Amino acid sequence: MQNMQQQISAETVLNLIWQHMDLCRGYGDIYTNILTVLYAYHKGYTIHKMQRYVEFVRNDDALLNDLINASSISKIANDVMYSILNELEHIDHNHYNKIYPEVLSGLFDRISSSAGHASIEFYTPQEITKLMAFILNKENCTSIYDPFCGTASLANELSSYSPNTQFEGQELNHRTALYARVNLEATYGSDFGLHVCDSTIHWSNKHFDAVASCPPFNLRLSTDQQRGIANLLPHIYC
């Protein structure tokens, strides 16, 4: 049984989460509720389950408390969180933490795809983010500033090249910034370096190897376009 647990993929976990979320379409935004469950389980925090009611034990973790404060708890949200937590508890915790960043990345992508342009932000297609990270790595950039970071997906891709890459970003939308903090913590172990402010007014005076960003451009790539960009990756700057 333990071996089966260790073999579970991020895609399998993501599909389990998405199936439960499908049960509450039209009942409002529960994404923050789901992220709270995923984050609290990732950190190993105490979560009480009483008669299908999920309660998070607050502590000195500012990110956990901000997630709880931003959540809108309803009966349907509680049922979904309860079901997802039951699924997570069947996964080896160490293995879950290994695939946790990939689960988050896939979840943000699905949230954006399902919500369309009315979502919390215009999610940059993963192919473009991968391309940006590839170029930055080719240029030996070890410190990056992203003034329009969104959910900080660029940081996630940069870490695949080097976990020591310094990333700093800012995001105006408070809820999106909260998601970025979750992503940064999963990638670097801390949400330090994320600022909630308007980049047209506030700008970092620190020195970075590169300023890299892909501001919202209201574009979705077709399947053929995605494949075309993916095929370019190995050949750029070679």
C-alpha positions in Angstrom: 0.0 0.0 0.0 2.9 2.3 0.9 4.5 1.8 -2.6 1.2 2.6 -4.3 1.0 5.8 -2.3 4.5 6.8 -3.3 3.7 6.3 -7.0 0.7 8.6 -7.1 1.3 11.4 -9.6 0.6 15.1 -9.3 -1.9 14.8 -12.2 -3.8 12.1 -10.3 -4.0 14.2 -7.2 -5.1 17.2 -9.3 -7.8 15.1 -10.9 -9.1 14.0 -7.5 -9.3 17.6 -6.3 -11.0 18.8 -9.5 -13.6 16.0 -9.4 -14.7 17.2 -5.9 -14.6 20.8 -7.0 -16.9 20.0 -9.9 -19.6 19.2 -7.4 -19.9 22.9 -6.4 -19.9 24.7 -9.7 -22.0 27.8 -9.4 -21.7 28.1 -5.6 -19.2 30.9 -5.6 -15.4 31.0 -5.4 -14.1 28.2 -3.3 -10.6 28.2 -4.7 -9.2 29.9 -1.6 -10.8 27.2 0.5 -9.2 24.5 -1.5 -5.8 26.2 -1.3 -6.1 26.5 2.4 -6.6 22.7 2.7 -3.7 22.0 0.3 -1.4 24.4 2.1 -2.3 23.3 5.7 -1.8 19.6 4.8 1.5 20.5 3.1 2.7 22.2 6.3 1.5 19.4 8.5 -0.8 21.7 10.5 -3.6 20.3 12.7 -6.9 20.2 10.9 -10.0 19.0 12.8 -12.8 17.1 11.1 -16.0 17.0 13.1 -19.3 15.8 11.5 -18.0 16.8 8.0 -16.9 20.2 9.3 -13.4 21.2 8.6 -11.6 23.5 11.1 -8.1 24.8 10.8 -6.1 25.4 13.9 -4.6 28.9 13.7 -1.0 29.5 14.6 1.7 32.1 14.0 1.8 31.3 10.2 0.7 34.6 8.6 0.0 32.9 5.3 -2.3 30.3 6.8 -4.2 32.9 8.7 -4.5 35.1 5.6 -5.9 32.2 3.6 -8.4 31.5 6.3 -9.5 35.1 6.5 -9.9 35.3 2.7 -12.0 32.1 2.6 -15.7 32.2 2.3 -16.9 29.2 4.2 -20.3 27.6 3.2 -21.8 24.2 3.7 -20.9 23.2 0.1 -17.3 24.5 0.6 -17.0 22.5 3.8 -18.2 19.3 2.2 -15.7 19.7 -0.6 -12.8 20.5 1.8 -13.8 17.5 3.9 -13.7 15.2 0.9 -10.4 16.5 -0.4 -8.8 16.2 3.0 -9.9 12.6 3.1 -8.2 12.0 -0.2 -5.0 13.7 0.9 -4.8 11.7 4.1 -4.4 8.6 2.0 -1.3 10.0 0.3 2.2 9.6 1.9 2.9 13.0 3.3 6.5 13.2 2.2 5.5 12.2 -1.3 2.7 14.8 -1.3 5.2 17.5 -0.5 7.3 16.5 -3.5 4.5 16.8 -5.9 2.8 19.8 -4.1 4.3 22.5 -6.3 3.2 20.7 -9.5 -0.3 20.2 -8.1 -0.5 24.0 -7.4 0.7 24.8 -10.9 -1.8 22.6 -12.5 -4.6 23.9 -10.3 -3.9 27.5 -11.2 -3.9 26.6 -14.8 -7.3 24.8 -14.6 -8.8 27.6 -12.5 -7.9 30.1 -15.2 -9.0 27.9 -18.1 -12.4 27.2 -16.5 -13.0 30.8 -15.4 -12.0 32.5 -18.7 -11.0 36.2 -18.8 -13.4 36.9 -16.0 -11.1 35.1 -13.6 -9.0 36.7 -10.9 -6.2 37.3 -13.4 -5.2 36.6 -16.9 -3.1 33.5 -16.5 0.0 33.4 -18.7 0.1 30.2 -20.7 2.6 27.8 -19.3 4.5 27.5 -22.6 5.3 31.2 -22.4 6.4 31.0 -18.8 8.6 28.0 -19.6 10.1 29.9 -22.5 10.9 32.9 -20.3 12.5 30.8 -17.6 14.6 29.0 -20.3 15.9 32.2 -21.7 16.7 33.6 -18.2 18.6 30.5 -17.4 20.5 30.6 -20.7 21.6 34.2 -19.8 22.8 33.0 -16.4 20.4 35.2 -14.5 20.3 34.3 -10.8 18.2 37.2 -9.5 14.9 38.0 -11.2 12.4 40.8 -10.6 8.8 40.4 -11.9 6.7 43.6 -11.5 3.5 41.9 -12.8 4.0 38.4 -11.2 0.4 37.2 -11.0 0.5 33.8 -9.3 4.3 33.8 -9.5 4.3 31.0 -12.0 7.7 32.2 -13.4 9.3 31.5 -10.0 8.0 28.0 -10.2 9.6 27.4 -13.6 12.9 29.1 -12.6 13.3 26.8 -9.7 13.3 23.8 -12.1 16.7 25.1 -13.3 18.1 26.3 -10.0 16.5 26.3 -6.5 18.9 29.1 -5.6 17.5 31.6 -8.0 16.4 34.8 -6.2 12.9 35.9 -7.1 11.1 39.0 -6.2 7.7 40.1 -7.5 4.7 42.2 -6.9 1.0 42.0 -7.6 -1.8 44.5 -7.2 -4.8 42.1 -6.8 -4.8 41.0 -3.2 -6.4 37.6 -3.9 -4.0 36.8 -6.7 -1.1 38.0 -4.5 -2.3 35.5 -1.9 -2.1 32.7 -4.5 1.4 33.9 -5.5 2.5 33.6 -1.9 1.2 30.0 -1.7 3.2 29.3 -4.9 6.3 31.0 -3.7 6.2 29.1 -0.4 5.8 25.8 -2.3 8.8 26.7 -4.5 11.2 28.3 -2.1 9.9 27.4 1.4 8.9 31.1 2.0 6.6 33.7 0.6 9.2 36.4 1.3 9.8 38.6 -1.7 6.2 39.1 -2.8 4.8 42.6 -2.5 1.2 43.7 -2.8 1.4 47.0 -4.6 1.0 48.8 -8.0 4.1 48.4 -10.1 3.3 51.7 -11.9 3.7 53.5 -8.6 6.1 51.3 -6.7 9.3 49.9 -8.1 12.1 48.0 -6.5 15.4 49.8 -6.2 17.3 46.6 -5.7 19.7 45.3 -8.3 18.6 42.2 -10.2 20.2 40.4 -13.1 16.9 40.7 -15.0 13.5 42.3 -15.0 11.2 39.7 -16.6 7.4 39.7 -16.8 4.5 38.9 -19.1 1.8 41.4 -18.3 -1.8 40.3 -19.0 -2.3 40.2 -22.7 -5.7 38.6 -23.1 -4.5 35.8 -25.3 -5.0 32.1 -25.2 -2.9 29.9 -27.4 -4.4 27.1 -29.6 -3.1 23.6 -29.2 -1.0 23.9 -32.3 0.5 27.2 -31.0 1.3 25.6 -27.7 3.1 22.7 -29.5 5.0 25.2 -31.6 6.4 27.1 -28.7 7.2 23.8 -26.8 9.2 22.7 -29.9 11.2 25.9 -29.9 12.5 25.5 -26.3 15.5 23.2 -27.0 16.7 25.3 -29.9 16.6 28.8 -28.5 20.1 30.3 -27.9 21.7 26.9 -28.7 
